[in-house]
Amino acid sequence: MMTSVTFFVTLLIGLPIFITLLLGTLVFLWQTDLTVLMSSLPIQLYGSLNQNGLLAIPLFMLVGELMNKGGLTSRLMNAADVFVGGFKGGLAYVNLLTNAMAASILGSATAQIAVMSRLMVPTMVEKGYKKEFSAAVTMAGGLLGPIIPPSMLMIIYGVVAYQPISALFIAGILPGLLIIAGFALVIFLTGLFAGLPSGEHLKHKNIRQELVSGLLPGTIPLVVIVCIISGVMTPTEAGAIASILAFIIGAVVYRSISLKELPAIFASVALNTATITGLIATASVFGWALSFEAVPDMLVAWISGITTSPLLFLMLVYVLVILLGMFLESISVMIVIVPIILPAAISFGIDPIHFGVIISLATLIGLVTPPVGPGLYIAMTSANLPMGALFKAMLPFLASMLICMLIIAVFPAISLWLPSLM
């Protein structure tokens, strides 16, 4: 009880999540008379970060920073416009397709929503789209970032759950495509019943040149996926190669990145990496402390008393993670919940790779739902919209997302088929 109170109080007063986790661990050890373990905390903190998989985090963050500085999204938008800009509601499809292509590089939903809101919402409003719908499409597209590889959430799940990151990357491909199809269907139905502006291509002086220029960044995730599937590289090595390719494309091909910008880029990557690894270390210590009191075993027993159905268990996980995601950032939810609930999933016979996809999808809903959803606030600020109007416009996309999540839970092969071919 005191541990729960500590969590809520420290969260309400605005302390960083890693401090909340560390204080919660100390209170739990004191409450359960396990203070003798406190002398082992430094060793546990160090050991939780002594994993090769963590090296992939700063490398893929570096890829995202370099591609952001290199003007990725505007080039991707022109490339997407060549394919779908001529349809009715064409700019909405361009928004979605651009998000899908950018997702494979940025890997962060909040970063993607922030970038795309500034780029796409004003363009769509200028072309006659409602501002609420434009921002909702942008938010929906931003949810693709953490599921389409290379995904930061998948890396973190792989580290916390001791699962192969390469298999997790590949497991996200088909679920990502299914969600894209679901969002496209929402746009189509909106155009059919509510009406959307007729499609028109943006002005292209040279379609072939812009298509090549826009698709060139797409070679980065392609290299990552092919190299991982073929076994030529580990995810960490693939991240290093992707960083080099991103720098060459930005500095040599586009000439939009200068050497003077590199120190600021490296500083941003270092700060973000320190934040994530701090969360991982403190969450791992908290899970380690809980294991001494057999809390995961008690959770398994409690859930088993409620249901013996793996599908119903996954539905309960969806509800739990979505509720937590309304108050905590998705990475925090992932790090806190996985060590506690993964043993229960395994006891139900659920594949850990499939469970990684399930958890990753569930954490995304909280990004765009009140009261804390950071993606919702980013889009509100960028589009200058009230929360109610924006969330109402987002509801059809959320419904589509939830239906896709149900389909993925019912049919594990959507997640597991491609990894099984590796």
N, C-alpha and C positions, 0 to 999 in steps of 0.2 A: 504493500500500500504506500509506504513512504517513498519507494522508488518511483511509483507512478506520479505521486504528488511532486517530487523533485523534477521529473520530466516536464510536467505541465507548467509549473511555476517558472522554470528556467526558460522554457519556450515563450511564455507570455511576456517575460521581461526583456526578451529579444537577445538572449545570449546565443553565440554561435552553436550550431548543432554538435560539433565535436566536443565542446565544453559540456553541453547538456549530457551527452553520452558518458563522458568521463565522470562527471559528478554523479550521474545515475549509477554507474558501476561502483563508485566508492560507497554510496549510500546502501546499495544492495549488499555489498560485502560486510558492511558494518551491521546491517539489519539481520543478516543470516549468520552472524558470528564467524565469518570467514576472513577476518582482518589479517590473519596470518598470510593470506595470499597477496596482500598489498605490496610486500617486498618483491614479488615476482612481476609486478605490473610493467616496469621498464623493459624486462626481457620479453614479455608478451607483446608490448607495443612494437619493439624492434622486430620480433619474429614475424608479426603479421605483415610487415612491409618487406620482408626479405624473400620476395617472390619475383621471378623473372617476368611473369605476366604483367606486372605493374609498369614495366618499361614501355609497354605499348600506349599507355595513357598519354604521357607528354608528347610522344611521337605523333599520334593522330591529332592531338590538340594543335601541334605545330602545323600539320597539314591544313587544318581548318583556318588557322590564323593567316597562313601564307595565301590561301586561296581567297580569303576575305579581302586582304590587302591588294590582291591581284585583280579585283573587279570581276569575280566569278559570276555573281548572280545576274548582272546585266547581259553578259554574253550567253549564259544559259537561257535567259528569257528570250533572246532573239532566236536561239536554236529551237526552243520549244514552240515559238510562234510560227516557225516554218511548218511544223507538223500539224498543229491544232488551231492556229489562230483564225482560220477561215470558217470554223464552225459557228453555229449560233451559240452565243455565250462564250465565244472563242477565248477572250482574255481570262475567263475563269479557268478554262482548261489549261491555258498557258501558265497561269499561276500555279495550278496543281502540278503540272509536269515539270515546271522549273523547280518547285519544291522537292519533287521526287529526285531530280538529278542533283540538286544541291545537298539533299539529305545524305547521299552517299559520300559526301566529302566533309560537311560540317559536323554531322553526327550529334548535334545538340539541338533540341527542340526550341529552347528559349533563344539561343543565338539565331536560329533560323527564322523564328517569328519576328525577332527584332529587325533583322536585315530585310526580310521580304515585306514587312509592313511599310517600311520607308520607301521601298521600291515599287511595289505592286498596287497598294491601296490608292495612292493619288492617281496613278495611271488608269485604274479601273473606274474611279469616280469621274475622271475627265471624259471617259468614253461612255458615260451614262449608266453605270452600275450603281446600285445603292451602296452607300458607305458601309452599312451594317453587313451586307452580304459579302462585300469585298474583303472586309476584315475577317469574317468568319471563314471564308475560303483560305485566306492566308494562315489563320490559326490551324485549320484542319491539315493543310499541307505541311505545316511545321511539325506535326506529330509524327511524320514519316522519318524524321532525323534519327531518333533513337532505335528504330527497328531495321532500317535498311543499312546493310554493312558498308563501311566499318562503323559500328555503333559503340559509343562510349558506355552505354548502359550494359551492353553485352560483355564488354571487357571487365567492367566492375563485377557483374554477376559471375563471370568465369573465375575471377580472383577470389571472391568471397565464397563461392560454392565449390571451388577446386574442380572446375569443368574446363574442357578444352575450348579456348577462345575461337579457334578456327572453325570448329563445328557450330558454335553459337552464331558466328558471323553468317555462315551458310544457311542456318536454320531460319534466319530472319528474312530471306529473300522472298519466298512464296507468301508468307503472311503480309509482307510489305506490298506485294503486287495485288493481293486480295483487297487490302485496305484502299489502295489507289483506285481500284475498280469500283469499290463501294462509294468513295467520295465522288468519282466521275458520274456515277448513277444519280447521286443527289443533285449535282449540277444539271444533268440532263432533265430530271424531273422538275427542277425549279424553272428551267427554261421552257418546259412544256406547259406547265400549269400557271406559273407566276409571270413568265415572260422575262427574257433577257435580251440585251442588245444584240443585233445581228453581228456575226463575226466578220472581222476584216483584218487582214494581215497588217502588221506594222510595216513601216516603210523600210524596204531592203534595197540597198544599192546593188549588192551582189549577194544573192541568196547562198550560193555555194561557199563563198568566202566566209560569210557570217555563220553558216552551218558548221563549217570546219572549225572556225574560231570558237564557237560555242560548245562544240562537242569535245574539243581537245581536253578540257578538265575532266571529262568523263572517262578518259583513259586511266586516270589515277585509281578510282575504285575498281576498274576492270583489271588492272595489273594486280591490285591487292587480292581480289577474289580468285583470279586465275592462278596466281602463285601459291595461294594458300590451299586451294583445292588440289592442285597438282603435287603438293608436298615439297615444292622447291624452297619455300620460305616458311618460317614461323610468323605468326601475326606481328611480333616485335620487329623482325627483319623487314616484313612487308611495310610496316609503318615507317621505318627508316628510309626505304626506297621511295615510298610515297612522298615523304618530306622533301627528298632531293628533287623528285619530279615536279612537285608543286613550286619549289624555288626556281627551277629552270624555266618552267612555263611562265611564272610571274615576272621573273627578272630578265630573261633572255627573249622569250617569245612576245609577251605582252609589254615588256618594259614598264611595268607598273609597280614594281618593287625595287627599292634601292637598298644598297648595303647599309645606309644610315638608319633605315627602319628596323633592321634586324635586332639591335639591342632591346627596343621597345617590345618587339614581338616575342623575343625570348623571355623577357621579364613577365609579360602577360601569361605565357605558357607556364612559367615557373610558379607564379602565384596561384593559378587555377589548379595546377598539379598538387601543390602543397595543401590546398583546401580539400581536394578529393582524398588524397592519401591520409590526411589527418582524420577524415571521417572513417576511412577504412580501418585505420589502426584502432581508434577508440571503439568502433562498433565490434571489431573482432575481439577486443578485450571484454566488452560487455557480454558477447556470446559465450566467451570462455568462462566468465563468472557464472552465467546462467547454467552452464553445463554441470557445474559442481552441485547445484541443487536439482539437477535433472528436470529443469523447466521444459526443454524440448520434449522429453519423454511424457511429461504430464500433459503437454499440449496435444501430443499424438493420442494419448488415451482419452482426453476430453473430446477431441474431434471424432474419434472412432465411436464414442458413445452417442454422437449425434447422427452420424451416417457411416455407411460402409461403401458408399458409391464414390468412386474417383471423380466422376463428373460433378456431383454435388459438392465435393470437397473443393474442386477448382472454382465453382461458383462462389463458395464461401471466401476463398482466397481473393477472388475478384472484388467482392464487396469490402473485405477488410482493407485491401491495398488502396482501393479507390477512396475510401473514407480517410485513410492516413494521408493520401496524396492531396486531399483538400486542405491540409494544414502544413505538410512538409514538402520540401523539394524532392523530385523523383529519385535523385541519387541517394538522398538521405533515407527515403523509404526503402529503397533496394538494400542498402547496407544494413539497416536495422532489422528488417523482416526476414531476409533470406536465411541467416544462420539459425533462426528460431524455427521457421516453418518448413525448411527443406527436408529435415528428417521425417516430418509427417507426410510430405509428398512422396518420398521414397517408400514409406511404409504402405502407401496406397498403390504402389506399383507404377507411379508416374515417372516417366523418363526425365532425368534432370535437365537435359537439353530442351525438351518440350516445356518443362516448368520454367526455364529461363525466359522463353518467349512469352509465356503467360504472364509472368511477373512484370516483364518489361512493358507489355501492352497495358497492364492494369495501372502502372505508375503514370502513364501518359495522360489518363483521364483527369487526374488531379491538376495537371498543368493548366487546364483551360476551364476549371470549374471554381466557383466561389467556395469559401471566402478568401483563400490565399492564392489561388492559381496564378503563378507568375506570368505564364503565357497570356492569360486573359488581361492582366494589368498592362503588359507591354503593348498589346494590340489596342487596348483602350486609350492609352497615352498617345500612341502613334496616330490613331485615327480620330482622336478627340471625341470619343463616344461614351455614353453612360453604360454602366455594367449591364443593366437590365436589357437594353436594346441589343447589345452585342451578344449576350448569352442566349437570348431568344433566337437570334439568327444562327447561332452555333448549334442549336438543338438538333436539327436534321443530320448534321455531320456527326454529332455525338451518338445519335441513334444508329447511324450506319456503322460507326466504330464499334459499338457494343454488339451489334449483330455479327460483325466480322470476328470479334473476340469469342463469341459463343460458337461460331462455326469452327474456329481454330481449336477451341477446347474440346469440341465433340469429335473432331477429326485430327488426331495428333499427327497423321501422316503429312499434313500440310507443313508442319515444322520439321519432321524427322526424315522425310523422303530424300531430300538433297544431301543432308549429312550422311545418310546411310550409303550413298554412292561414293563417298570419299575413300 
